[in-house]
Amino acid sequence: MKDILTIVIPCKNEEDYIGNCLKSISEQKDIQGVRIIIADAKSTDTTIKIINNYSNRLNVEVIDGGLPAIGRNRGAKLANTKYILFIDADAEIFDNEMISASVLKMENEKLDLLASKMNSKFLAVKLLYKINNIIIYLSKYDKPFSVGIYMMVKSDIFKSLGGFPEDVMHCEDYLFSKKVDCKK
């Protein structure tokens, strides 16, 4: 899988979350050797120290980031694999076969973009995600879109569309997904 997938995680001051995110990635099946690029926007807390604690288990590289769109784009520029998986630093993957299943789904269904439903172990967040997931599901009938907490995209499609728009503070993932042709 290391020759087919690069993971990009934008972050800034994520000491409360990045360890859980990286732990959940380290527990994935078939993830050995996959390059993980963390685009850090000059964290001033212990984020980098926590990331470094995973360097013996994961192929982690920290680069200069910026706002999420800038960090994602900088990480994507370094990817030389067929797929790029963008994960938010505060995301956790609860299924230890999710990444390999995502790659398989991308391959088998010839998808350009795949985004996961969102979930959480916290009840209030779980409820908000449930509402969001329903809205995203219903959008398929009119104007499909996705959000980037967990978004896998074909590298060539990502690069041909110019990546995430860097002139916005929020919703760059939504805006990028609107550019992907979902009419297949």
C-alpha positions as CSV (number, residue, x, y, z in Angstrom):
1,M,0.0,0.0,0.0
2,K,3.0,2.3,0.5
3,D,3.3,2.8,-3.2
4,I,-0.4,3.6,-3.8
5,L,-1.3,5.9,-0.9
6,T,-0.1,9.0,0.9
7,I,-1.8,10.4,4.0
8,V,-1.9,14.1,4.6
9,I,-2.9,15.6,8.0
10,P,-3.0,19.4,8.5
11,C,-2.6,20.5,12.1
12,K,-1.9,23.3,14.5
13,N,-1.9,23.0,18.3
14,E,-3.6,19.6,18.2
15,E,-1.9,18.1,21.3
16,D,-5.3,16.9,22.6
17,Y,-6.1,15.0,19.4
18,I,-3.1,14.1,17.1
19,G,-2.0,11.2,19.3
20,N,-5.5,9.6,19.0
21,C,-5.4,10.2,15.2
22,L,-2.0,8.7,14.7
23,K,-2.8,5.8,17.1
24,S,-5.8,4.9,15.0
25,I,-3.8,5.1,11.8
26,S,-1.1,2.8,13.4
27,E,-3.7,0.2,14.1
28,Q,-4.8,0.0,10.5
29,K,-4.1,-3.2,8.6
30,D,-1.8,-3.1,5.6
31,I,-0.6,0.4,6.4
32,Q,3.1,-0.4,6.9
33,G,5.4,2.0,5.1
34,V,2.6,4.4,4.0
35,R,4.0,8.0,4.0
36,I,2.2,10.3,6.4
37,I,2.8,14.0,5.8
38,I,1.8,16.2,8.7
39,A,1.5,19.9,7.6
40,D,2.0,21.7,10.8
41,A,1.1,25.4,11.0
42,K,3.7,26.3,13.6
43,S,2.2,24.6,16.7
44,T,3.3,26.1,20.0
45,D,2.1,23.2,22.2
46,T,3.3,19.6,22.4
47,T,1.9,18.6,19.0
48,I,5.3,17.9,17.4
49,K,6.6,16.0,20.4
50,I,3.5,13.7,20.2
51,I,4.0,13.2,16.5
52,N,7.6,12.3,17.1
53,N,6.5,9.6,19.5
54,Y,5.0,7.8,16.5
55,S,8.0,8.0,14.3
56,N,9.1,4.5,15.3
57,R,5.7,3.0,14.3
58,L,4.7,5.2,11.3
59,N,6.5,6.7,8.3
60,V,5.7,10.3,9.5
61,E,7.2,13.5,8.1
62,V,6.4,16.9,9.4
63,I,6.4,19.9,6.9
64,D,5.5,23.5,7.2
65,G,1.7,24.0,6.9
66,G,-0.6,26.9,7.2
67,L,-4.4,27.2,7.2
68,P,-5.9,23.7,6.5
69,A,-6.2,24.3,2.7
70,I,-2.5,25.4,2.5
71,G,-1.3,22.5,4.7
72,R,-3.3,20.0,2.7
73,N,-2.0,21.4,-0.6
74,R,1.6,21.4,0.6
75,G,1.3,17.8,1.7
76,A,-0.3,16.8,-1.6
77,K,2.5,18.4,-3.6
78,L,4.8,15.8,-2.0
79,A,2.6,12.9,-2.8
80,N,3.8,10.6,-5.6
81,T,1.1,7.9,-5.1
82,K,-2.1,7.2,-6.9
83,Y,-4.2,8.3,-4.0
84,I,-4.1,10.9,-1.3
85,L,-6.0,10.5,2.0
86,F,-6.7,13.7,3.8
87,I,-7.5,13.2,7.5
88,D,-8.2,15.9,10.0
89,A,-5.9,15.9,13.1
90,D,-8.8,15.5,15.4
91,A,-10.2,12.5,13.5
92,E,-10.0,8.9,14.7
93,I,-10.6,5.9,12.6
94,F,-12.6,3.3,14.5
95,D,-12.4,0.4,11.9
96,N,-8.9,-1.0,11.6
97,E,-9.6,-2.0,8.0
98,M,-11.0,1.4,6.9
99,I,-8.0,2.7,4.9
100,S,-7.4,-0.5,3.0
101,A,-11.2,-0.9,2.4
102,S,-11.2,2.7,1.1
103,V,-8.4,2.0,-1.4
104,L,-10.1,-1.2,-2.5
105,K,-13.4,0.7,-3.0
106,M,-11.6,3.5,-5.0
107,E,-10.0,0.8,-7.2
108,N,-13.1,-1.4,-7.7
109,E,-15.6,1.4,-8.3
110,K,-13.1,3.6,-10.2
111,L,-13.9,6.5,-7.9
112,D,-12.2,9.9,-8.1
113,L,-13.1,10.9,-4.5
114,L,-14.3,9.0,-1.5
115,A,-15.3,10.5,1.8
116,S,-16.4,8.8,5.0
117,K,-19.4,9.3,7.1
118,M,-18.3,11.0,10.3
119,N,-18.6,9.4,13.7
120,S,-17.5,10.1,17.3
121,K,-17.5,8.5,20.7
122,F,-18.9,11.6,22.3
123,L,-22.7,11.8,22.3
124,A,-23.1,15.5,21.5
125,V,-20.6,15.3,18.6
126,K,-22.2,12.0,17.4
127,L,-25.6,13.8,17.1
128,L,-24.1,16.7,15.1
129,Y,-22.3,14.2,12.8
130,K,-25.6,12.3,12.3
131,I,-27.3,15.4,11.1
132,N,-24.4,16.3,8.9
133,N,-24.3,12.8,7.4
134,I,-28.0,13.0,6.6
135,I,-27.5,16.3,4.8
136,I,-24.6,15.0,2.8
137,Y,-26.5,11.8,1.9
138,L,-29.5,13.9,0.7
139,S,-27.2,16.1,-1.4
140,K,-26.6,13.3,-3.8
141,Y,-30.0,14.0,-5.3
142,D,-29.2,17.6,-6.2
143,K,-25.6,18.8,-5.7
144,P,-23.3,16.2,-4.2
145,F,-20.6,17.3,-1.8
146,S,-18.4,16.0,1.0
147,V,-16.3,17.2,3.9
148,G,-12.7,16.5,4.5
149,I,-12.5,14.9,7.9
150,Y,-11.6,11.7,5.9
151,M,-11.3,12.3,2.2
152,M,-9.5,10.1,-0.3
153,V,-8.9,11.4,-3.8
154,K,-7.0,10.3,-6.9
155,S,-3.8,12.3,-7.0
156,D,-4.1,13.2,-10.7
157,I,-7.7,14.5,-10.2
158,F,-6.6,16.5,-7.2
159,K,-3.7,18.1,-9.0
160,S,-5.7,18.8,-12.2
161,L,-8.4,20.6,-10.2
162,G,-5.8,22.8,-8.5
163,G,-6.2,21.4,-5.0
164,F,-8.1,23.0,-2.1
165,P,-8.9,26.7,-2.6
166,E,-6.4,28.6,-0.3
167,D,-8.3,31.9,-0.3
168,V,-10.9,30.7,2.2
169,M,-10.7,30.2,6.0
170,H,-13.1,27.3,6.2
171,C,-15.0,24.9,4.0
172,E,-12.1,24.3,1.6
173,D,-13.0,20.6,1.6
174,Y,-16.6,21.3,0.6
175,L,-15.5,23.7,-2.1
176,F,-13.0,21.2,-3.5
177,S,-15.5,18.4,-3.5
178,K,-17.9,20.5,-5.5
179,K,-15.3,20.6,-8.3
180,V,-15.1,16.8,-8.7
181,D,-17.3,15.4,-11.4
182,C,-19.8,13.3,-9.5
183,K,-21.8,12.3,-12.6
184,K,-20.2,9.0,-13.2
